[in-house]
Amino acid sequence: MVGCDFNYRSTLWSEDECIEVMTPLMEDHVDILITGIHEMAGFYGISGRHPSPEAILQEDLDDLDDEDISAFAQEVIHRFDLRLVAITMRHPDSLEQQRWEAAIADDKGNLIRSSAPKKVVIRDRLGGGDAWNAGFYYGLLTEGQAVKGLHKGLLVGDAATRLQQTLLFDLPIITKDEVQTLIEADSVDHAIQTTR
């Protein structure tokens, strides 16, 4: 299994160069793709159930329901012949106040999504995506690629990235206990919200 993080940086290469290199790489070699929703909409015109990729790039992501995300994910999976795709979504309410969520879909039609976008008070965004990736792969490596592993990867990834972005610099020192505490707090908060 080969994983790839589609992490475009305009300071490294142009969009055309990125597409020229990344497209065959993803089509021919990648099984698991981690990507932001905006990259797939902007670079490859993927829109799922939405009227256009431009709508995804311009609208508030809060309007995307599970069926929207699932359709988008399945389009990515079919486009690149993947086994799994993980889609990260950042909601930038302000420079320092943001919300984070992610969704993971597999080629069997399963979808696991964050229970809600979670608030992050940003000290340093650097390394936030890498922290999510590490948590996601931890879930897969400890629980496998069935739904249980996808769910664990999502929970650990979401917690790890939220913790990382509250720390300065790109080398987080996050403990397993800190991740577990945040996951437990999230589950209590979600239970309270759904019973109101």
Beta strands, then each sheet from edge to edge (+ up, - down):
strand 1: 3-6
strand 2: 32-36
strand 3: 84-92
strand 4: 97-106
strand 5: 111-113
strand 6: 118-121
sheet 1: 1+ 2+ 3+ 4- 5+
sheet 2: 1+ 2+ 3+ 4- 6+
end
